[in-house]
Amino acid sequence: RPQAVPDGNLFIAGTSCKDFSMLKGTARKDIEDKGTSGETFLSAVEFLEQKQPPVAIFENVTGAPWIKMQEYLTGRLNLKDRNDTKNITGAGKAKSADDSVKFSIDENGRYVVEEVPRQVGMRAGSLVEGFVKGDSNPNNVRPLVSAKKGSKGLVTLKQLAKEHGINLNADILVMEKKARYCTQLVKVDTKSYGLPQTRNRKYLFIWRSDDPEDDLGDYFLEIMKHLETPLLYSMDAFLLPETHDRIRCFREALRSGPGLMVHRDRAKEPNFWDWDEAGIKDLTLHKAFRQNRGIEDEVR
């Protein structure tokens, strides 16, 4: 049955990655496509706003739409990046944000997000707090209030910018948030941390702060650098000996009916060590790392 999540100081979320993975090819989905990756990410964002922990860490594949994910978290849209479609699924169908980001105006003259193209990280229904001039203090948020209170029509981003003197190539649009967060993104590879595996991932360090220039993220980068360790052991060093009880139990399970079915399915899979047959995504990095360290292809 549902249970309340207790309060805490640190929230760690490895939200689903399968829809963001480059291995999905044409079947990839974006945040708003209602796949498990987007749904779990948006749920994590909602959890941050509800619980407001001081620190959080998100993990996902390198091909995830990280710029847009940070916009969702920080509530700040660098307008110069409004049409950046890097890592955005279906980017060929993306419309210019100038005309496709649309707002309604409530009875208090506040702008409410109504329509958003897929390359922009704003949620429909969000209120615009204001904007920051590109050359001014990022804490100096100028409020945005329309004189046309309760207007029935929709206003495009281009029209909003023209009315309020916003530079679409330099300024920052700021959304109203229950809690303000800053972010720092870092790319890591498992083999840089002592484990014999090529596994590239990105970690997003998130912390509560009302100051967009807060440099706590620099300390996170230093910590990640400090944690790097030489690769001292091969994969064999991490494997249990063949005589171990766990190995014996698994062998017996594999001889059972379900185990034989798994074996037949595995036999249909391409040979991992046949690079051309398996189509390993990180083949170039994988082979280069082995060659630089004198490791033969099939040596574990």
C-alpha positions in Angstrom: 0.0 0.0 0.0 1.2 3.6 -0.5 3.5 4.9 2.2 4.6 8.5 2.9 8.2 9.2 2.0 10.1 10.5 5.1 11.9 13.8 5.0 15.7 13.7 4.5 18.7 15.8 3.6 19.8 13.9 0.5 17.7 12.6 -2.4 19.4 10.3 -4.9 17.5 9.4 -8.1 18.7 7.1 -10.9 15.5 7.7 -13.0 14.7 5.3 -15.8 17.1 5.6 -18.7 15.8 3.1 -21.3 13.8 5.7 -23.3 16.8 8.2 -23.4 19.4 5.5 -24.4 21.0 5.9 -27.8 20.7 2.1 -28.1 17.0 2.6 -28.6 17.6 4.2 -32.0 14.4 5.4 -33.6 12.4 4.1 -30.6 13.8 6.8 -28.2 11.3 8.9 -26.2 11.7 12.3 -24.7 10.6 13.6 -21.3 7.1 14.6 -22.4 6.4 11.4 -24.4 5.0 9.6 -21.3 7.6 6.9 -21.3 9.1 5.5 -18.1 12.2 7.8 -18.4 10.2 11.0 -18.7 7.6 10.0 -16.1 10.1 9.0 -13.5 12.2 12.2 -14.1 9.2 14.5 -13.8 8.1 12.6 -10.6 11.6 13.2 -9.2 11.3 16.9 -10.0 7.9 17.0 -8.3 9.4 15.2 -5.3 12.1 17.9 -5.0 9.6 20.6 -5.0 7.4 18.9 -2.4 10.1 17.7 0.0 12.7 20.4 -0.8 15.8 18.4 0.4 19.0 20.6 0.5 20.9 18.2 -1.8 20.1 15.8 -4.6 22.0 13.7 -7.1 20.4 12.5 -10.4 22.1 9.9 -12.7 21.3 8.9 -16.3 22.8 8.1 -19.6 25.0 10.6 -21.4 22.4 11.0 -24.2 19.6 12.1 -21.9 18.3 15.7 -22.6 20.4 17.2 -19.8 20.0 20.9 -20.7 16.2 20.6 -20.7 16.3 18.5 -17.5 18.3 21.3 -15.8 15.7 23.9 -17.0 13.0 21.8 -15.3 15.0 21.8 -12.1 16.2 25.3 -11.9 13.2 27.1 -13.5 15.6 29.2 -15.6 15.6 29.2 -19.4 18.7 30.7 -21.1 16.8 32.1 -24.0 19.8 31.8 -26.3 19.5 28.0 -26.0 15.7 28.0 -26.6 16.1 26.2 -30.0 18.9 23.9 -29.0 17.7 20.4 -30.0 20.8 18.4 -28.9 19.7 15.1 -27.4 16.0 16.0 -28.0 14.1 13.1 -29.6 12.2 14.1 -32.7 14.3 17.2 -33.1 13.5 17.4 -36.8 9.9 18.1 -35.8 10.7 20.7 -33.2 9.2 24.2 -33.9 10.9 27.5 -33.1 10.3 28.4 -29.5 9.8 32.1 -30.6 6.3 31.2 -31.9 5.5 27.9 -30.3 6.1 28.8 -26.6 2.7 30.4 -25.7 1.3 32.0 -22.6 -2.1 32.9 -21.3 -2.6 36.0 -19.0 -4.5 35.5 -15.8 -6.6 38.0 -14.0 -3.6 39.4 -12.1 -1.6 40.0 -15.3 0.7 37.0 -14.7 1.9 34.9 -17.6 0.9 31.2 -17.5 2.7 28.7 -19.7 0.2 27.0 -22.0 2.1 25.5 -24.9 5.8 24.3 -25.0 7.9 22.8 -27.9 9.8 19.7 -27.1 13.2 21.4 -26.8 12.2 23.7 -23.9 12.1 22.5 -20.3 9.0 24.3 -19.0 5.8 22.7 -17.6 2.5 23.8 -18.9 0.6 25.6 -16.1 3.8 27.2 -14.7 3.8 30.9 -13.8 6.5 33.2 -15.1 8.2 35.1 -12.3 10.2 37.4 -14.5 13.4 37.7 -16.5 17.1 38.6 -16.0 19.0 40.8 -18.4 22.0 38.9 -19.8 24.6 41.5 -18.5 23.1 42.0 -15.0 23.3 40.3 -11.7 21.5 36.9 -12.1 19.7 37.6 -8.8 18.1 40.7 -10.3 14.8 39.2 -11.5 12.6 41.7 -13.2 8.9 40.8 -12.7 6.7 40.3 -15.7 3.2 41.6 -15.4 1.0 42.3 -18.4 -1.3 45.3 -18.7 -3.8 43.1 -20.5 -5.1 41.4 -17.4 -7.4 38.4 -18.0 -6.9 38.6 -21.8 -8.5 35.6 -23.6 -5.9 35.2 -26.3 -2.5 33.5 -26.1 0.8 35.4 -26.3 3.9 33.9 -28.0 7.4 34.2 -26.5 8.3 36.6 -29.4 5.4 38.8 -28.5 6.2 38.7 -24.8 9.8 39.6 -25.5 8.8 42.5 -27.6 6.4 43.9 -25.1 8.8 43.8 -22.2 12.1 44.5 -23.9 13.6 41.0 -23.5 16.6 40.0 -25.6 16.0 36.5 -26.9 19.7 36.0 -27.5 21.0 37.0 -24.1 18.4 37.2 -21.3 17.1 34.5 -19.0 13.4 33.7 -18.4 12.7 32.7 -14.8 9.8 30.5 -13.8 8.1 30.6 -10.4 9.3 27.6 -8.3 8.4 26.3 -4.8 12.1 25.8 -4.1 15.2 27.2 -5.9 17.9 24.8 -7.0 21.3 25.1 -8.7 22.9 22.3 -10.8 26.3 21.0 -11.8 26.7 18.2 -14.5 29.6 15.9 -14.6 30.4 13.0 -17.0 32.1 9.9 -15.5 33.3 6.5 -16.8 33.3 3.5 -14.5 36.8 2.4 -15.4 38.1 5.7 -14.0 36.9 4.6 -10.6 38.6 1.2 -10.3 36.1 -1.0 -12.0 37.0 -2.8 -15.2 34.1 -1.7 -17.3 33.4 1.0 -20.0 30.2 2.6 -18.7 29.8 6.3 -19.5 27.2 8.1 -17.4 26.4 11.6 -16.3 25.6 12.7 -12.7 23.7 15.9 -11.9 24.5 17.5 -8.6 21.6 19.6 -7.3 21.5 21.8 -4.3 19.1 24.3 -2.7 20.2 27.9 -3.3 18.5 31.2 -4.2 21.8 32.4 -5.7 22.3 31.2 -9.4 26.0 32.0 -9.0 26.5 29.7 -6.0 29.7 27.8 -6.7 29.0 24.7 -4.6 29.0 22.7 -7.8 32.7 23.3 -8.2 33.3 21.3 -5.0 31.3 18.4 -6.4 33.6 18.4 -9.4 36.6 18.3 -7.1 35.1 15.4 -5.1 34.5 13.4 -8.2 38.1 14.1 -9.4 39.4 13.1 -6.0 37.5 9.8 -6.1 39.1 8.7 -9.3 41.3 5.6 -8.8 43.6 3.6 -11.1 42.3 0.4 -12.6 44.3 -2.2 -10.7 42.3 -5.4 -11.2 40.8 -7.3 -14.1 37.2 -8.5 -14.2 38.4 -12.0 -13.0 39.3 -10.5 -9.6 35.6 -9.6 -9.0 34.3 -13.0 -9.9 33.5 -15.8 -7.4 35.5 -19.0 -7.8 33.8 -21.9 -9.7 33.6 -23.9 -6.4 31.6 -21.3 -4.6 28.2 -22.3 -3.3 26.4 -19.5 -5.1 27.9 -20.7 -8.4 26.8 -24.2 -7.7 23.2 -23.1 -6.9 23.0 -21.0 -10.1 24.3 -23.9 -12.2 21.6 -26.2 -10.7 19.0 -23.6 -11.5 20.2 -23.3 -15.0 19.7 -27.0 -15.5 16.1 -26.7 -14.5 13.2 -26.0 -17.1 13.2 -22.2 -16.8 17.0 -22.2 -16.8 17.1 -24.1 -20.1 14.7 -21.6 -21.6 17.0 -18.8 -20.6 19.9 -20.7 -22.1 18.1 -21.0 -25.4 17.3 -17.3 -25.5 20.9 -16.4 -24.6 22.1 -18.6 -27.5 20.2 -16.4 -29.9 22.1 -13.2 -28.7 25.1 -12.0 -30.7 28.6 -12.9 -29.4 29.7 -9.9 -27.2 33.3 -10.5 -28.1 32.6 -10.4 -31.8 32.6 -6.6 -32.2 31.0 -6.5 -35.6 28.3 -9.0 -34.7 27.4 -7.5 -31.3 27.4 -3.8 -32.6 28.8 -2.5 -29.3 28.0 1.2 -29.0 31.2 2.1 -27.2 33.4 -0.1 -29.5 35.9 2.6 -30.3 36.5 3.6 -26.7 36.4 0.0 -25.6 39.1 -1.1 -28.0 41.3 2.0 -27.5 41.3 1.5 -23.8 42.4 -2.1 -24.2 45.1 -1.3 -26.7 46.5 1.5 -24.6 46.9 -1.0 -21.7 47.9 -4.0 -23.6 44.7 -6.0 -22.9 43.7 -8.5 -25.6 40.1 -8.3 -26.8 38.7 -11.4 -25.1 40.6 -11.1 -21.9 38.3 -10.3 -19.0 
